[in-house]
Amino acid sequence: MGRLVRKPQIPDLDAQIAGLEGVLQSGIGGLGGMQMAGARPGDNYLERMAKYVPAEIIGASMIVNSILEQAMKSGGKNAAMAGFPVTSIAAGALVLAFVLTPLFCWYVREDGDAWLVNAFVSTIAFPFWAYLMGAVAFADHHDGNLAAILVLTFTVVSGLISPRARRPRRRKQQAEPAAVEGPRLVEALTG
């Protein structure tokens, strides 16, 4: 199981038995529940729901927020680090993590991953999770109950987002030399 959501893959029709193309159009299932060669169903609802959580970015932002939270406790509302207000640093760290989420999805992608869909959903999910984890940038507006409701709702809905099936690439047909056409046999005999 990869880190990102996997796309379902439609089987390569060239690899199938001739004449079954119409049967395969109805889906990946194959004949009588049997899976056709080259077909992969992709991730199910629960796997997608878990993989859309940007856990690595959340973990890194939790470490940064712990440092910023300690500075806020020791310095109060007007706490500063290197001459900058801690609240400004917290907002900058939140924006940086927001930008790093799709970049991380791109970095860990593998063949068959729906990394664009994963990057989109994970990037939208990050602020919800940051709010739940008590990011310093949200300190003035944090409500733990609301945060739990928002994350739970988003996570349940995000599992419904499924990437489109991955279609096999068409092989280029080798150009066959055109047959030299001469007179047809019927025309040659009658003619």
Backbone as ProteinMPNN parsed JSONL, in Angstrom:
{"seq_chain_A": "MGRLVRKPQIPDLDAQIAGLEGVLQSGIGGLGGMQMAGARPGDNYLERMAKYVPAEIIGASMIVNSILEQAMKSGGKNAAMAGFPVTSIAAGALVLAFVLTPLFCWYVREDGDAWLVNAFVSTIAFPFWAYLMGAVAFADHHDGNLAAILVLTFTVVSGLISPRARRPRRRKQQAEPAAVEGPRLVEALTG", "coords_chain_A": {"N_chain_A": [[0.859, -1.171, 0.0], [0.697, 2.097, -0.969], [1.677, 5.497, -0.076], [0.027, 7.475, -1.09], [-3.254, 7.928, -2.542], [-4.403, 5.376, -4.688], [-5.051, 5.077, -8.162], [-7.813, 3.526, -9.79], [-7.32, 1.038, -12.32], [-8.089, 0.56, -15.625], [-8.329, -2.381, -17.548], [-5.915, -3.255, -20.097], [-7.03, -3.267, -23.257], [-5.848, -4.383, -25.475], [-4.518, -6.53, -24.485], [-6.442, -8.329, -23.882], [-8.806, -10.949, -24.711], [-9.84, -11.109, -28.056], [-12.867, -9.568, -29.081], [-14.107, -9.16, -26.669], [-14.303, -6.52, -26.016], [-16.652, -4.963, -25.776], [-17.826, -5.986, -23.476], [-16.101, -5.161, -21.484], [-16.525, -2.455, -21.354], [-18.465, -1.841, -19.495], [-17.301, -1.697, -17.011], [-14.752, -2.321, -14.502], [-15.053, -4.783, -13.442], [-15.108, -7.224, -14.957], [-15.872, -10.495, -16.28], [-18.551, -12.182, -14.888], [-17.818, -11.498, -12.234], [-15.159, -12.101, -12.204], [-11.898, -10.882, -12.286], [-10.416, -9.011, -14.861], [-7.398, -9.33, -16.79], [-4.801, -7.16, -15.836], [-6.414, -5.301, -14.596], [-6.946, -3.086, -11.906], [-8.447, -2.346, -8.878], [-8.015, 0.01, -7.338], [-7.936, 2.234, -4.439], [-10.074, 1.684, -1.598], [-12.927, 3.174, 0.119], [-12.287, 3.592, 2.921], [-9.477, 3.43, 2.859], [-8.862, 5.594, 1.165], [-9.861, 7.676, 2.755], [-8.097, 7.643, 4.933], [-5.624, 8.087, 3.656], [-5.821, 10.637, 2.611], [-5.294, 12.351, 4.675], [-2.97, 14.735, 5.584], [-0.563, 13.696, 7.06], [2.278, 13.824, 7.535], [2.928, 16.508, 7.102], [1.269, 17.693, 8.988], [2.421, 16.649, 11.314], [4.98, 17.874, 11.25], [4.205, 20.571, 11.406], [3.075, 20.574, 13.93], [5.298, 20.361, 15.593], [6.59, 22.808, 15.087], [4.552, 24.513, 15.976], [4.496, 23.844, 18.672], [6.854, 24.975, 19.619], [6.31, 27.672, 19.073], [4.08, 28.024, 20.689], [5.171, 27.742, 23.245], [6.731, 30.045, 23.286], [4.694, 31.93, 23.258], [3.493, 31.429, 25.74], [5.52, 32.137, 27.514], [6.041, 34.794, 26.824], [3.643, 36.125, 26.606], [0.814, 37.844, 25.068], [2.115, 39.667, 23.432], [4.423, 38.448, 22.568], [7.637, 37.901, 21.075], [9.873, 36.745, 18.527], [13.089, 36.942, 17.496], [12.614, 39.594, 16.979], [10.227, 39.6, 15.564], [6.68, 39.396, 15.736], [5.221, 36.63, 17.428], [2.736, 35.702, 16.634], [2.642, 36.486, 13.952], [4.708, 34.946, 12.908], [3.589, 32.452, 13.356], [1.37, 32.541, 11.631], [2.732, 32.707, 9.2], [4.064, 30.23, 9.256], [1.884, 28.524, 9.081], [0.901, 29.131, 6.521], [3.128, 28.364, 5.005], [3.209, 25.566, 5.513], [0.791, 24.908, 4.342], [1.391, 25.385, 1.657], [3.44, 23.545, 1.304], [2.141, 21.097, 1.433], [0.879, 20.124, -1.101], [3.275, 19.936, -2.53], [4.667, 17.986, -1.121], [3.03, 15.773, -1.653], [3.505, 15.519, -4.379], [6.206, 14.888, -4.281], [6.356, 12.335, -3.02], [5.032, 10.683, -4.738], [4.165, 7.773, -6.688], [4.223, 5.509, -9.486], [1.006, 5.13, -10.71], [-0.276, 6.381, -8.642], [-2.743, 8.703, -7.614], [-1.836, 11.461, -7.523], [-2.421, 14.179, -7.968], [-5.142, 14.484, -7.283], [-4.939, 13.642, -4.648], [-3.185, 15.613, -3.65], [-4.772, 17.898, -3.921], [-7.035, 17.348, -2.211], [-5.73, 16.836, 0.233], [-4.458, 19.281, 0.674], [-6.624, 20.967, 1.068], [-7.559, 19.743, 3.36], [-5.586, 20.261, 5.269], [-5.767, 22.862, 6.749], [-8.024, 22.331, 8.365], [-7.123, 20.229, 9.998], [-4.953, 21.508, 11.201], [-6.268, 23.442, 12.674], [-7.661, 21.777, 14.432], [-5.489, 20.674, 15.837], [-4.689, 22.813, 17.293], [-3.277, 25.06, 16.276], [-1.138, 27.863, 16.602], [-1.68, 30.059, 15.056], [-4.428, 30.081, 14.934], [-5.174, 30.682, 17.495], [-6.731, 32.721, 18.748], [-9.252, 32.091, 17.892], [-9.883, 29.498, 18.448], [-11.826, 26.599, 19.024], [-12.31, 23.689, 20.51], [-14.398, 21.756, 20.307], [-15.799, 22.529, 17.979], [-13.697, 22.242, 16.189], [-13.263, 19.445, 16.243], [-15.69, 18.55, 15.152], [-15.558, 19.707, 12.581], [-13.239, 18.454, 11.451], [-13.97, 15.749, 11.584], [-16.248, 15.73, 9.917], [-15.144, 16.66, 7.457], [-13.257, 14.631, 6.95], [-14.838, 12.319, 6.659], [-16.338, 13.034, 4.404], [-14.269, 13.414, 2.565], [-13.383, 10.846, 1.945], [-15.174, 10.049, 0.054], [-14.303, 11.115, -2.284], [-13.047, 10.012, -5.153], [-10.455, 9.062, -7.329], [-10.424, 9.204, -10.939], [-10.589, 6.35, -13.114], [-7.633, 4.882, -14.278], [-6.633, 4.914, -17.498], [-5.295, 2.645, -19.878], [-2.389, 3.295, -21.846], [-2.532, 3.792, -25.297], [-1.158, 1.595, -27.63], [1.035, 2.29, -30.271], [0.07, 1.54, -33.47], [1.803, -0.557, -35.595], [2.839, 0.539, -38.632], [1.571, -1.022, -41.358], [2.633, -2.087, -44.503], [0.826, -0.922, -47.265], [-1.25, -3.041, -49.125], [-0.578, -3.982, -52.423], [-2.777, -3.203, -54.82], [-4.263, -4.994, -57.291], [-6.007, -6.065, -60.241], [-9.155, -7.445, -59.398], [-9.971, -10.909, -58.922], [-12.393, -11.713, -60.057], [-12.835, -9.66, -61.87], [-10.637, -10.004, -63.532], [-11.14, -12.473, -64.778], [-13.541, -12.049, -66.109], [-13.062, -10.061, -67.728]], "CA_chain_A": [[0.0, 0.0, 0.0], [1.478, 3.316, -1.082], [1.302, 6.597, 0.803], [-1.03, 8.25, -1.714], [-4.397, 7.196, -3.077], [-4.126, 4.712, -5.957], [-6.103, 5.139, -9.17], [-8.182, 2.238, -10.398], [-6.779, 0.943, -13.663], [-8.883, -0.22, -16.564], [-7.407, -3.301, -18.215], [-5.469, -2.957, -21.45], [-7.862, -4.05, -24.164], [-4.995, -5.126, -26.405], [-4.074, -7.753, -23.823], [-7.612, -9.171, -23.651], [-9.246, -11.798, -25.815], [-10.583, -10.329, -29.054], [-14.319, -9.716, -29.034], [-14.644, -8.853, -25.341], [-14.212, -5.087, -25.777], [-17.949, -4.456, -25.337], [-18.079, -6.435, -22.107], [-15.248, -4.391, -20.583], [-16.961, -1.07, -21.276], [-19.344, -1.637, -18.34], [-16.544, -1.468, -15.781], [-13.531, -3.076, -14.259], [-15.404, -6.059, -12.839], [-14.815, -8.375, -15.775], [-16.962, -11.418, -16.525], [-18.993, -12.98, -13.753], [-17.091, -11.169, -11.024], [-13.735, -12.385, -12.358], [-11.149, -9.692, -12.66], [-9.709, -9.153, -16.118], [-5.956, -9.107, -16.682], [-4.366, -5.773, -15.847], [-7.347, -4.422, -13.893], [-6.697, -2.853, -10.489], [-9.591, -1.571, -8.404], [-7.686, 1.249, -6.637], [-8.178, 2.231, -3.001], [-11.472, 1.758, -1.198], [-13.341, 4.372, 0.858], [-11.514, 3.762, 4.161], [-8.086, 3.713, 2.509], [-8.793, 6.984, 0.683], [-10.096, 8.564, 3.892], [-6.859, 7.7, 5.722], [-4.506, 8.605, 2.867], [-5.978, 12.062, 2.339], [-4.814, 13.123, 5.829], [-1.565, 15.101, 5.349], [0.017, 13.404, 8.371], [3.664, 14.281, 7.673], [2.915, 17.976, 7.211], [0.663, 17.985, 10.295], [3.44, 16.362, 12.325], [5.999, 18.925, 11.23], [3.619, 21.827, 11.895], [2.873, 20.432, 15.381], [6.577, 20.667, 16.242], [6.77, 24.262, 14.991], [3.559, 25.154, 16.835], [4.892, 23.648, 20.075], [7.863, 26.001, 19.906], [5.631, 28.968, 19.08], [3.193, 28.054, 21.854], [6.024, 28.007, 24.407], [7.085, 31.466, 23.229], [3.487, 32.683, 23.63], [3.287, 31.265, 27.181], [6.535, 32.88, 28.275], [6.061, 36.212, 26.484], [2.305, 36.706, 26.572], [0.223, 38.187, 23.773], [3.06, 40.46, 22.645], [5.677, 37.695, 22.456], [8.355, 38.089, 19.815], [11.037, 35.903, 18.259], [13.99, 37.642, 16.575], [12.024, 40.881, 16.649], [8.95, 39.437, 14.867], [5.628, 38.88, 16.615], [5.022, 35.184, 17.313], [1.51, 35.455, 15.864], [2.994, 36.61, 12.532], [5.491, 33.752, 12.57], [2.636, 31.343, 13.323], [0.606, 32.648, 10.388], [3.654, 32.345, 8.13], [4.289, 28.782, 9.315], [0.653, 27.894, 8.597], [0.876, 29.294, 5.059], [4.208, 27.537, 4.468], [2.759, 24.171, 5.559], [-0.275, 24.813, 3.348], [2.053, 25.311, 0.352], [4.253, 22.333, 1.256], [1.305, 19.893, 1.345], [0.866, 19.525, -2.45], [4.642, 19.603, -2.931], [4.98, 16.701, -0.507], [2.304, 14.748, -2.427], [4.245, 15.346, -5.624], [7.505, 14.285, -3.985], [6.245, 10.923, -2.634], [4.194, 9.963, -5.696], [4.681, 6.604, -7.391], [3.421, 5.204, -10.659], [-0.325, 4.638, -10.356], [-0.874, 7.228, -7.609], [-3.544, 9.85, -8.047], [-1.213, 12.471, -6.677], [-3.091, 15.475, -8.107], [-6.349, 14.431, -6.448], [-4.46, 13.569, -3.266], [-2.646, 16.928, -3.29], [-5.902, 18.814, -3.794], [-7.819, 17.04, -1.008], [-4.867, 16.999, 1.409], [-4.226, 20.706, 0.883], [-7.849, 21.496, 1.681], [-7.681, 19.146, 4.694], [-4.584, 20.732, 6.22], [-6.224, 23.867, 7.723], [-8.932, 21.703, 9.319], [-6.303, 19.502, 10.959], [-4.166, 22.487, 11.965], [-7.215, 24.028, 13.629], [-7.894, 20.763, 15.461], [-4.279, 20.507, 16.638], [-4.457, 24.014, 18.087], [-2.241, 25.907, 15.683], [-1.038, 29.174, 17.237], [-2.311, 31.033, 14.154], [-5.862, 30.075, 15.221], [-5.319, 30.745, 18.951], [-7.829, 33.609, 19.162], [-10.536, 31.594, 17.398], [-9.939, 28.047, 18.602], [-12.876, 25.931, 19.789], [-12.023, 22.268, 20.344], [-15.573, 21.01, 19.858], [-16.008, 22.862, 16.576], [-12.591, 21.651, 15.434], [-13.525, 18.012, 16.111], [-16.809, 18.385, 14.217], [-15.084, 20.04, 11.239], [-12.322, 17.416, 10.964], [-14.742, 14.526, 11.384], [-17.081, 15.91, 8.724], [-14.299, 16.718, 6.268], [-12.629, 13.34, 6.715], [-15.858, 11.403, 6.146], [-16.671, 13.453, 3.042], [-13.109, 13.261, 1.681], [-13.319, 9.462, 1.489], [-16.05, 9.899, -1.107], [-13.604, 11.618, -3.474], [-12.305, 8.91, -5.746], [-9.871, 9.453, -8.609], [-10.909, 8.494, -12.122], [-9.831, 5.165, -13.499], [-6.464, 5.111, -15.122], [-6.776, 4.212, -18.77], [-3.986, 2.255, -20.43], [-1.942, 4.055, -23.018], [-2.684, 3.039, -26.546], [0.079, 1.275, -28.333], [1.02, 2.753, -31.652], [-0.02, 0.443, -34.431], [2.903, -0.55, -36.551], [2.317, 0.803, -39.967], [1.75, -2.136, -42.27], [2.651, -1.586, -45.87], [-0.444, -1.109, -47.961], [-1.205, -4.102, -50.128], [-0.661, -3.504, -53.793], [-4.037, -3.7, -55.356], [-4.325, -5.274, -58.716], [-7.384, -6.388, -60.608], [-9.778, -8.526, -58.634], [-10.046, -12.158, -59.667], [-13.625, -11.73, -60.848], [-12.654, -8.742, -62.986], [-9.64, -10.544, -64.428], [-11.731, -13.573, -65.524], [-14.628, -11.595, -66.97], [-12.627, -9.127, -68.492]], "C_chain_A": [[0.902, 1.23, 0.0], [0.974, 4.39, -0.135], [0.127, 7.382, 0.244], [-2.128, 7.339, -2.247], [-4.034, 6.638, -4.446], [-5.323, 4.837, -6.879], [-6.515, 3.73, -9.552], [-7.649, 2.211, -11.822], [-7.662, 0.041, -14.497], [-7.927, -1.121, -17.315], [-7.087, -2.858, -19.639], [-6.234, -3.86, -22.401], [-7.039, -4.859, -25.151], [-4.563, -6.452, -25.81], [-5.23, -8.733, -23.602], [-7.928, -10.011, -24.889], [-10.081, -10.955, -26.768], [-12.076, -10.609, -28.925], [-14.916, -9.381, -27.693], [-14.654, -7.36, -25.052], [-15.52, -4.522, -25.248], [-18.268, -4.83, -23.904], [-17.309, -5.568, -21.123], [-15.709, -2.95, -20.429], [-17.804, -0.815, -20.035], [-18.588, -1.472, -17.043], [-15.359, -2.378, -15.662], [-13.839, -4.5, -13.839], [-15.068, -7.28, -13.649], [-16.054, -9.239, -15.953], [-17.308, -12.183, -15.261], [-18.225, -12.721, -12.485], [-15.606, -11.469, -11.112], [-13.033, -11.129, -12.831], [-10.365, -9.971, -13.935], [-8.23, -8.823, -15.894], [-5.638, -7.627, -16.743], [-5.293, -4.824, -15.119], [-6.95, -4.317, -12.426], [-7.799, -1.955, -9.974], [-9.248, -0.24, -7.747], [-8.022, 1.133, -5.155], [-9.666, 2.331, -2.697], [-11.702, 3.002, -0.334], [-12.474, 4.613, 2.088], [-10.042, 4.073, 3.877], [-7.925, 5.148, 2.009], [-8.934, 7.957, 1.846], [-8.823, 8.725, 4.722], [-5.714, 8.353, 4.946], [-4.622, 10.085, 2.555], [-5.524, 12.936, 3.51], [-3.338, 13.448, 5.607], [-0.738, 14.941, 6.623], [1.433, 13.943, 8.543], [3.731, 15.793, 7.85], [2.309, 18.393, 8.552], [1.682, 17.751, 11.4], [4.501, 17.436, 12.403], [5.437, 20.244, 11.774], [3.336, 21.767, 13.393], [4.155, 20.764, 16.14], [6.808, 22.178, 16.243], [5.798, 24.972, 15.935], [3.857, 24.954, 18.316], [5.908, 24.702, 20.5], [7.197, 27.369, 20.016], [4.705, 29.111, 20.289], [3.978, 28.326, 23.138], [6.432, 29.476, 24.455], [5.896, 32.332, 23.643], [3.245, 32.605, 25.137], [4.278, 32.105, 27.981], [6.496, 34.381, 28.004], [4.708, 36.881, 26.463], [1.853, 37.027, 25.147], [1.192, 38.93, 22.859], [4.41, 39.767, 22.482], [6.289, 37.892, 21.075], [9.518, 37.112, 19.748], [11.848, 36.621, 17.191], [13.371, 38.95, 16.089], [10.703, 40.815, 15.897], [7.898, 38.916, 15.836], [5.403, 37.385, 16.36], [3.761, 34.875, 16.506], [1.771, 35.574, 14.359], [3.798, 35.4, 12.063], [4.572, 32.544, 12.46], [1.81, 31.36, 12.04], [1.476, 32.268, 9.188], [3.921, 30.847, 8.085], [3.072, 28.02, 8.797], [0.576, 27.969, 7.069], [1.95, 28.421, 4.412], [3.805, 26.059, 4.443], [1.655, 23.921, 4.534], [0.317, 24.655, 1.945], [2.85, 24.016, 0.217], [3.423, 21.057, 1.089], [1.242, 19.333, -0.076], [2.264, 19.176, -2.953], [5.078, 18.257, -2.351], [4.286, 15.566, -1.265], [3.013, 14.478, -3.744], [5.539, 14.577, -5.377], [7.405, 12.782, -3.698], [5.445, 10.094, -3.635], [4.938, 8.777, -6.296], [3.784, 6.373, -8.596], [2.09, 4.596, -10.214], [-0.997, 5.448, -9.27], [-1.669, 8.353, -8.254], [-3.056, 11.063, -7.263], [-1.871, 13.832, -6.817], [-4.347, 15.542, -7.244], [-5.946, 14.443, -4.982], [-3.934, 14.927, -2.799], [-3.771, 17.928, -3.066], [-6.652, 18.59, -2.486], [-6.979, 17.256, 0.248], [-4.6, 18.465, 1.717], [-5.445, 21.367, 1.511], [-7.99, 20.979, 3.113], [-6.741, 19.771, 5.714], [-5.095, 21.8, 7.188], [-7.195, 23.299, 8.764], [-8.145, 20.99, 10.412], [-5.456, 20.453, 11.805], [-5.044, 23.149, 13.029], [-7.49, 23.055, 14.768], [-6.69, 20.626, 16.394], [-3.912, 21.744, 17.44], [-3.333, 24.88, 17.578], [-2.295, 27.302, 16.304], [-1.697, 30.245, 16.371], [-3.816, 31.139, 14.402], [-6.161, 30.268, 16.706], [-6.499, 31.606, 19.406], [-9.206, 33.07, 18.805], [-10.743, 30.108, 17.655], [-11.089, 27.602, 19.499], [-12.712, 24.44, 19.512], [-13.196, 21.458, 19.842], [-15.862, 21.267, 18.383], [-14.928, 22.219, 15.713], [-12.816, 20.159, 15.213], [-14.645, 17.746, 15.109], [-16.345, 18.653, 12.787], [-14.187, 18.945, 10.666], [-13.073, 16.127, 10.689], [-15.574, 14.618, 10.106], [-16.235, 15.908, 7.461], [-13.71, 15.357, 5.945], [-13.621, 12.335, 6.144], [-16.202, 11.75, 4.696], [-15.495, 13.219, 2.097], [-12.965, 11.83, 1.169], [-14.193, 9.198, 0.277], [-15.377, 10.352, -2.4], [-12.688, 10.522, -3.987], [-11.724, 9.353, -7.083], [-10.462, 8.635, -9.751], [-10.008, 7.319, -12.435], [-8.708, 5.544, -14.447], [-6.596, 4.265, -16.379], [-5.392, 3.834, -19.3], [-3.648, 3.104, -21.642], [-2.069, 3.18, -24.25], [-1.317, 2.806, -27.171], [-0.041, 1.78, -29.758], [1.011, 1.54, -32.565], [1.157, 0.555, -35.391], [2.3, -0.386, -37.932], [2.631, -0.388, -40.863], [1.775, -1.574, -43.681], [1.319, -1.901, -46.553], [-0.267, -2.166, -49.041], [-1.351, -3.482, -51.514], [-1.919, -4.093, -54.39], [-3.923, -3.855, -56.86], [-5.774, -5.552, -59.082], [-7.896, -7.533, -59.756], [-9.928, -9.747, -59.527], [-11.264, -12.191, -60.567], [-13.459, -10.829, -62.08], [-11.66, -9.295, -63.997], [-10.249, -11.644, -65.302], [-12.814, -13.094, -66.489], [-14.171, -10.559, -67.968], [-12.058, -8.32, -69.348]], "O_chain_A": [[1.764, 1.38, 0.866], [-0.044, 4.208, 0.532], [-0.688, 7.901, 1.006], [-1.941, 6.13, -2.381], [-3.435, 7.331, -5.268], [-6.469, 4.719, -6.444], [-5.674, 2.835, -9.633], [-7.54, 3.256, -12.462], [-7.947, -1.096, -14.122], [-6.833, -0.694, -17.686], [-7.881, -2.18, -20.292], [-6.096, -5.082, -22.351], [-7.484, -5.909, -25.615], [-4.271, -7.397, -26.543], [-5.0, -9.863, -23.172], [-7.375, -9.793, -25.967], [-10.93, -10.177, -26.334], [-12.491, -11.744, -28.69], [-16.14, -9.321, -27.576], [-14.986, -6.964, -23.935], [-15.501, -3.678, -24.352], [-18.918, -4.064, -23.193], [-17.811, -5.27, -20.039], [-15.325, -2.283, -19.469], [-17.86, 0.32, -19.56], [-19.204, -1.126, -16.035], [-15.006, -3.107, -16.59], [-12.95, -5.352, -13.88], [-14.761, -8.317, -13.061], [-17.174, -8.754, -15.791], [-16.428, -12.772, -14.632], [-17.995, -13.654, -11.715], [-14.857, -11.132, -10.195], [-13.541, -10.407, -13.688], [-9.734, -11.018, -14.078], [-7.867, -8.135, -14.94], [-6.148, -6.915, -17.608], [-4.988, -3.634, -15.028], [-6.655, -5.322, -11.779], [-8.069, -0.908, -10.562], [-10.144, 0.592, -7.606], [-8.356, 0.05, -4.674], [-10.423, 2.969, -3.428], [-10.78, 3.781, -0.092], [-11.977, 5.722, 2.283], [-9.432, 4.883, 4.574], [-6.973, 5.837, 2.377], [-8.212, 8.951, 1.916], [-8.508, 9.83, 5.165], [-4.919, 9.094, 5.524], [-3.616, 10.729, 2.261], [-5.384, 14.148, 3.348], [-2.529, 12.533, 5.456], [-0.27, 15.925, 7.196], [1.755, 14.473, 9.607], [4.509, 16.293, 8.663], [2.784, 19.34, 9.18], [1.798, 18.559, 12.321], [4.881, 17.864, 13.493], [6.118, 20.95, 12.518], [3.354, 22.8, 14.063], [4.106, 21.377, 17.207], [7.174, 22.758, 17.265], [6.178, 25.924, 16.616], [3.509, 25.805, 19.135], [5.831, 25.249, 21.6], [7.482, 28.134, 20.937], [4.568, 30.201, 20.845], [3.51, 29.053, 24.014], [6.476, 30.081, 25.526], [6.073, 33.355, 24.305], [2.838, 33.591, 25.751], [3.923, 32.706, 28.995], [6.881, 35.167, 28.87], [4.631, 38.101, 26.315], [2.425, 36.55, 24.167], [1.093, 38.827, 21.637], [5.428, 40.43, 22.28], [5.596, 38.029, 20.067], [10.073, 36.706, 20.769], [11.345, 36.879, 16.097], [13.573, 39.362, 14.946], [10.108, 41.854, 15.613], [8.204, 38.071, 16.678], [5.397, 36.938, 15.213], [3.726, 33.888, 15.771], [1.178, 34.835, 13.574], [3.592, 34.895, 10.96], [4.749, 31.705, 11.577], [1.577, 30.314, 11.433], [1.014, 31.59, 8.27], [3.997, 30.258, 7.006], [3.217, 26.985, 8.147], [0.228, 26.99, 6.409], [1.702, 27.802, 3.377], [4.04, 25.375, 3.447], [1.592, 22.85, 3.931], [-0.197, 23.88, 1.138], [2.926, 23.45, -0.873], [3.952, 20.037, 0.646], [1.53, 18.15, -0.257], [2.425, 18.225, -3.718], [5.773, 17.484, -3.011], [4.887, 14.517, -1.495], [3.108, 13.329, -4.176], [5.92, 13.718, -6.172], [8.292, 12.028, -4.098], [5.205, 8.911, -3.395], [6.165, 8.775, -6.4], [2.715, 6.972, -8.71], [2.067, 3.65, -9.426], [-2.177, 5.234, -8.992], [-1.3, 8.876, -9.305], [-3.784, 11.617, -6.439], [-1.88, 14.59, -5.848], [-4.587, 16.536, -6.559], [-6.532, 15.16, -4.172], [-4.21, 15.344, -1.675], [-3.725, 18.717, -2.122], [-6.881, 19.537, -1.733], [-7.476, 17.808, 1.231], [-4.523, 18.854, 2.882], [-5.314, 22.227, 2.382], [-8.485, 21.695, 3.984], [-7.06, 19.81, 6.903], [-4.868, 21.652, 8.389], [-7.192, 23.735, 9.915], [-8.451, 21.121, 11.597], [-5.268, 20.218, 12.999], [-4.599, 23.383, 14.152], [-7.546, 23.454, 15.931], [-6.856, 20.479, 17.605], [-2.933, 21.731, 18.188], [-2.523, 25.38, 18.359], [-3.376, 27.854, 16.506], [-2.217, 31.23, 16.894], [-4.417, 32.174, 14.114], [-7.292, 30.041, 17.136], [-7.193, 31.245, 20.358], [-10.214, 33.529, 19.342], [-11.687, 29.519, 17.13], [-11.301, 28.147, 20.582], [-12.952, 23.986, 18.393], [-13.013, 20.555, 19.026], [-16.136, 20.335, 17.627], [-15.215, 21.711, 14.629], [-12.585, 19.657, 14.113], [-14.553, 16.818, 14.306], [-16.698, 17.906, 11.874], [-14.358, 18.549, 9.513], [-12.84, 15.479, 9.668], [-15.596, 13.681, 9.307], [-16.571, 15.225, 6.494], [-13.667, 14.966, 4.778], [-13.277, 11.577, 5.237], [-16.341, 10.859, 3.859], [-15.705, 12.86, 0.939], [-12.471, 11.625, 0.06], [-13.976, 8.227, -0.448], [-15.833, 10.009, -3.49], [-11.7, 10.155, -3.351], [-12.43, 9.958, -7.889], [-10.939, 7.518, -9.55], [-8.831, 7.294, -12.074], [-8.849, 6.422, -15.298], [-6.662, 3.038, -16.311], [-4.44, 4.607, -19.186], [-4.532, 3.567, -22.364], [-1.752, 1.991, -24.233], [-0.462, 3.69, -27.226], [-1.106, 1.698, -30.37], [1.838, 0.637, -32.441], [1.455, 1.625, -35.921], [1.372, -1.094, -38.323], [3.793, -0.72, -41.097], [1.003, -0.671, -44.004], [0.773, -2.997, -46.426], [0.725, -2.181, -49.769], [-2.152, -2.572, -51.726], [-2.097, -5.31, -54.456], [-3.53, -2.936, -57.579], [-6.673, -5.289, -58.283], [-7.162, -8.468, -59.436], [-10.004, -9.625, -60.749], [-11.185, -12.642, -61.71], [-13.882, -11.18, -63.181], [-11.821, -9.08, -65.198], [-9.898, -11.736, -66.478], [-12.985, -13.668, -67.565], [-14.865, -10.249, -68.937], [-12.406, -7.141, -69.41]]}, "name": "protein", "num_of_chains": 1, "seq": "MGRLVRKPQIPDLDAQIAGLEGVLQSGIGGLGGMQMAGARPGDNYLERMAKYVPAEIIGASMIVNSILEQAMKSGGKNAAMAGFPVTSIAAGALVLAFVLTPLFCWYVREDGDAWLVNAFVSTIAFPFWAYLMGAVAFADHHDGNLAAILVLTFTVVSGLISPRARRPRRRKQQAEPAAVEGPRLVEALTG"}
